[in-house]
Amino acid sequence: MTEPIYKICTAAEWREAQAAGRYAGSAVDLRDGFIHFSTAAQVQETAARHFAGQADLVLIAVDPGGLGGALKWEPSRGGVLFPHLYGDLAMAAVLSVAPLPLGNDGLHAFPEDLAP
Protein backbone atom coordinates (compact mmCIF):
# COMPACT_ATOMS: atom_id res chain seq x y z
CA MET A 1 0.00 0.00 0.00
CA THR A 2 1.18 3.51 -0.74
CA GLU A 3 0.65 6.46 1.60
CA PRO A 4 -2.96 7.48 2.19
CA ILE A 5 -4.49 10.43 0.38
CA TYR A 6 -6.94 12.79 2.05
CA LYS A 7 -10.29 14.40 1.34
CA ILE A 8 -11.81 17.21 3.39
CA CYS A 9 -15.58 17.61 3.30
CA THR A 10 -18.41 18.70 5.54
CA ALA A 11 -19.74 16.26 8.08
CA ALA A 12 -23.16 16.57 6.41
CA GLU A 13 -21.73 15.60 3.00
CA TRP A 14 -20.03 12.61 4.59
CA ARG A 15 -23.23 11.47 6.34
CA GLU A 16 -25.01 11.62 2.95
CA ALA A 17 -22.19 9.60 1.38
CA GLN A 18 -22.41 6.96 4.08
CA ALA A 19 -26.16 6.68 3.57
CA ALA A 20 -25.65 6.33 -0.21
CA GLY A 21 -22.75 3.88 0.17
CA ARG A 22 -20.47 6.06 -1.96
CA TYR A 23 -19.13 9.62 -2.10
CA ALA A 24 -19.76 11.41 -5.39
CA GLY A 25 -17.93 14.58 -4.32
CA SER A 26 -18.59 18.12 -3.17
CA ALA A 27 -20.16 20.84 -5.32
CA VAL A 28 -16.63 21.89 -6.39
CA ASP A 29 -15.73 18.28 -7.25
CA LEU A 30 -18.90 17.87 -9.30
CA ARG A 31 -18.19 21.15 -11.13
CA ASP A 32 -14.60 20.11 -11.89
CA GLY A 33 -15.49 16.56 -12.95
CA PHE A 34 -13.32 14.78 -10.37
CA ILE A 35 -12.92 14.42 -6.61
CA HIS A 36 -10.04 16.53 -5.27
CA PHE A 37 -7.66 14.80 -2.86
CA SER A 38 -4.44 15.88 -1.18
CA THR A 39 -1.36 14.06 0.06
CA ALA A 40 -0.30 14.28 3.70
CA ALA A 41 2.14 17.04 2.71
CA GLN A 42 -0.59 19.02 0.89
CA VAL A 43 -3.69 18.64 3.07
CA GLN A 44 -3.01 21.42 5.58
CA GLU A 45 -2.51 23.98 2.81
CA THR A 46 -5.68 22.69 1.15
CA ALA A 47 -7.58 23.27 4.39
CA ALA A 48 -6.15 26.79 4.75
CA ARG A 49 -6.87 27.75 1.13
CA HIS A 50 -10.25 26.18 0.55
CA PHE A 51 -11.83 25.61 3.98
CA ALA A 52 -10.55 28.56 6.05
CA GLY A 53 -12.72 29.19 9.08
CA GLN A 54 -15.17 26.38 8.24
CA ALA A 55 -16.32 24.24 11.13
CA ASP A 56 -18.00 20.82 11.07
CA LEU A 57 -15.52 19.26 8.65
CA VAL A 58 -14.15 15.73 8.47
CA LEU A 59 -10.82 14.42 7.22
CA ILE A 60 -11.12 11.22 5.21
CA ALA A 61 -8.04 9.04 4.77
CA VAL A 62 -8.20 6.90 1.63
CA ASP A 63 -6.13 4.00 0.33
CA PRO A 64 -5.11 5.10 -3.18
CA GLY A 65 -4.46 1.47 -4.09
CA GLY A 66 -8.18 0.79 -3.78
CA LEU A 67 -9.12 3.39 -6.41
CA GLY A 68 -7.70 1.73 -9.51
CA GLY A 69 -7.28 3.55 -12.80
CA ALA A 70 -9.83 6.24 -11.88
CA LEU A 71 -7.14 7.94 -9.75
CA LYS A 72 -4.96 10.34 -11.72
CA TRP A 73 -2.05 12.46 -10.48
CA GLU A 74 -2.33 15.85 -12.16
CA PRO A 75 -0.56 19.20 -11.84
CA SER A 76 -2.28 21.90 -9.83
CA ARG A 77 -0.76 24.58 -7.58
CA GLY A 78 2.51 25.60 -9.20
CA GLY A 79 2.73 22.35 -11.15
CA VAL A 80 2.67 20.14 -8.03
CA LEU A 81 0.90 16.82 -8.61
CA PHE A 82 -2.38 16.28 -6.79
CA PRO A 83 -4.50 13.10 -6.71
CA HIS A 84 -7.82 13.42 -8.57
CA LEU A 85 -10.46 10.67 -8.65
CA TYR A 86 -12.53 10.44 -11.81
CA GLY A 87 -15.46 8.56 -10.34
CA ASP A 88 -17.15 7.98 -7.02
CA LEU A 89 -15.22 7.16 -3.87
CA ALA A 90 -16.13 3.64 -2.77
CA MET A 91 -16.45 3.19 0.99
CA ALA A 92 -14.16 0.14 0.78
CA ALA A 93 -11.21 2.44 -0.01
CA VAL A 94 -11.77 4.61 3.10
CA LEU A 95 -9.23 3.93 5.83
CA SER A 96 -10.52 6.35 8.46
CA VAL A 97 -12.69 9.41 9.04
CA ALA A 98 -11.78 11.96 11.72
CA PRO A 99 -13.27 15.27 12.79
CA LEU A 100 -11.33 18.31 11.59
CA PRO A 101 -12.16 20.94 14.21
CA LEU A 102 -11.08 24.55 14.31
CA GLY A 103 -8.46 25.31 16.94
CA ASN A 104 -8.37 28.39 19.15
CA ASP A 105 -6.10 29.99 16.54
CA GLY A 106 -8.80 29.64 13.87
CA LEU A 107 -6.83 26.97 12.00
CA HIS A 108 -7.94 23.38 11.60
CA ALA A 109 -6.56 20.97 14.18
CA PHE A 110 -5.18 17.98 12.29
CA PRO A 111 -4.52 14.56 13.82
CA GLU A 112 -1.06 14.24 15.34
CA ASP A 113 0.26 12.06 12.53
CA LEU A 114 -0.42 14.94 10.09
CA ALA A 115 0.73 17.79 12.33
CA PRO A 116 3.63 19.83 10.94
Contacts in CASP RR format, 6 or more apart in sequence:
PFRMAT RR
TARGET T0000
AUTHOR 0000-0000-0000
METHOD contacts of the structure
MODEL  1
MTEPIYKICTAAEWREAQAAGRYAGSAVDLRDGFIHFSTAAQVQETAARH
FAGQADLVLIAVDPGGLGGALKWEPSRGGVLFPHLYGDLAMAAVLSVAPL
PLGNDGLHAFPEDLAP
1 63 0 8 1.000
1 65 0 8 1.000
2 64 0 8 1.000
2 65 0 8 1.000
3 39 0 8 1.000
3 40 0 8 1.000
3 64 0 8 1.000
4 40 0 8 1.000
4 61 0 8 1.000
4 62 0 8 1.000
4 63 0 8 1.000
4 64 0 8 1.000
4 95 0 8 1.000
5 37 0 8 1.000
5 38 0 8 1.000
5 39 0 8 1.000
5 61 0 8 1.000
5 62 0 8 1.000
5 64 0 8 1.000
5 83 0 8 1.000
6 37 0 8 1.000
6 38 0 8 1.000
6 39 0 8 1.000
6 40 0 8 1.000
6 43 0 8 1.000
6 46 0 8 1.000
6 59 0 8 1.000
6 60 0 8 1.000
6 61 0 8 1.000
6 62 0 8 1.000
6 114 0 8 1.000
7 23 0 8 1.000
7 35 0 8 1.000
7 36 0 8 1.000
7 37 0 8 1.000
7 38 0 8 1.000
7 59 0 8 1.000
7 60 0 8 1.000
7 62 0 8 1.000
7 89 0 8 1.000
8 38 0 8 1.000
8 43 0 8 1.000
8 46 0 8 1.000
8 47 0 8 1.000
8 50 0 8 1.000
8 51 0 8 1.000
8 57 0 8 1.000
8 58 0 8 1.000
8 59 0 8 1.000
8 60 0 8 1.000
8 100 0 8 1.000
9 17 0 8 1.000
9 23 0 8 1.000
9 25 0 8 1.000
9 26 0 8 1.000
9 57 0 8 1.000
9 58 0 8 1.000
9 60 0 8 1.000
10 26 0 8 1.000
10 54 0 8 1.000
10 56 0 8 1.000
10 57 0 8 1.000
10 58 0 8 1.000
11 56 0 8 1.000
11 57 0 8 1.000
11 58 0 8 1.000
11 99 0 8 1.000
12 56 0 8 1.000
13 23 0 8 1.000
13 25 0 8 1.000
13 26 0 8 1.000
14 23 0 8 1.000
14 58 0 8 1.000
14 60 0 8 1.000
14 97 0 8 1.000
17 23 0 8 1.000
17 24 0 8 1.000
17 25 0 8 1.000
17 89 0 8 1.000
17 91 0 8 1.000
18 91 0 8 1.000
21 91 0 8 1.000
22 88 0 8 1.000
22 89 0 8 1.000
22 90 0 8 1.000
22 91 0 8 1.000
23 35 0 8 1.000
23 60 0 8 1.000
23 88 0 8 1.000
23 89 0 8 1.000
23 91 0 8 1.000
24 30 0 8 1.000
24 35 0 8 1.000
24 87 0 8 1.000
24 88 0 8 1.000
24 89 0 8 1.000
25 35 0 8 1.000
25 88 0 8 1.000
25 89 0 8 1.000
26 35 0 8 1.000
26 36 0 8 1.000
28 36 0 8 1.000
28 50 0 8 1.000
29 35 0 8 1.000
29 36 0 8 1.000
33 86 0 8 1.000
34 72 0 8 1.000
34 84 0 8 1.000
34 85 0 8 1.000
34 86 0 8 1.000
34 87 0 8 1.000
35 84 0 8 1.000
35 85 0 8 1.000
35 87 0 8 1.000
35 88 0 8 1.000
35 89 0 8 1.000
36 46 0 8 1.000
36 82 0 8 1.000
36 84 0 8 1.000
37 62 0 8 1.000
37 82 0 8 1.000
37 83 0 8 1.000
37 84 0 8 1.000
37 85 0 8 1.000
38 45 0 8 1.000
38 46 0 8 1.000
38 82 0 8 1.000
38 83 0 8 1.000
39 82 0 8 1.000
39 83 0 8 1.000
40 114 0 8 1.000
42 80 0 8 1.000
42 82 0 8 1.000
43 59 0 8 1.000
43 110 0 8 1.000
43 114 0 8 1.000
44 108 0 8 1.000
44 110 0 8 1.000
44 114 0 8 1.000
44 116 0 8 1.000
45 77 0 8 1.000
47 57 0 8 1.000
47 100 0 8 1.000
47 107 0 8 1.000
47 108 0 8 1.000
47 110 0 8 1.000
48 107 0 8 1.000
48 108 0 8 1.000
51 57 0 8 1.000
51 108 0 8 1.000
53 102 0 8 1.000
53 106 0 8 1.000
53 108 0 8 1.000
54 102 0 8 1.000
55 101 0 8 1.000
55 102 0 8 1.000
57 99 0 8 1.000
57 100 0 8 1.000
57 101 0 8 1.000
57 108 0 8 1.000
58 97 0 8 1.000
58 98 0 8 1.000
58 99 0 8 1.000
58 100 0 8 1.000
59 97 0 8 1.000
59 98 0 8 1.000
59 99 0 8 1.000
59 100 0 8 1.000
59 110 0 8 1.000
59 111 0 8 1.000
59 114 0 8 1.000
60 89 0 8 1.000
60 94 0 8 1.000
60 96 0 8 1.000
60 97 0 8 1.000
61 94 0 8 1.000
61 95 0 8 1.000
61 96 0 8 1.000
61 97 0 8 1.000
61 98 0 8 1.000
62 89 0 8 1.000
62 93 0 8 1.000
62 94 0 8 1.000
62 95 0 8 1.000
63 93 0 8 1.000
63 94 0 8 1.000
63 95 0 8 1.000
64 71 0 8 1.000
64 83 0 8 1.000
64 93 0 8 1.000
65 71 0 8 1.000
65 93 0 8 1.000
66 90 0 8 1.000
66 92 0 8 1.000
66 93 0 8 1.000
67 85 0 8 1.000
67 89 0 8 1.000
67 90 0 8 1.000
67 93 0 8 1.000
70 85 0 8 1.000
70 86 0 8 1.000
70 87 0 8 1.000
71 83 0 8 1.000
71 84 0 8 1.000
71 85 0 8 1.000
71 86 0 8 1.000
72 83 0 8 1.000
72 84 0 8 1.000
72 85 0 8 1.000
72 86 0 8 1.000
73 81 0 8 1.000
73 82 0 8 1.000
73 83 0 8 1.000
73 84 0 8 1.000
74 81 0 8 1.000
74 82 0 8 1.000
74 84 0 8 1.000
75 81 0 8 1.000
75 82 0 8 1.000
76 82 0 8 1.000
98 111 0 8 1.000
100 108 0 8 1.000
100 109 0 8 1.000
100 110 0 8 1.000
101 108 0 8 1.000
101 109 0 8 1.000
102 108 0 8 1.000
102 109 0 8 1.000
103 109 0 8 1.000
END
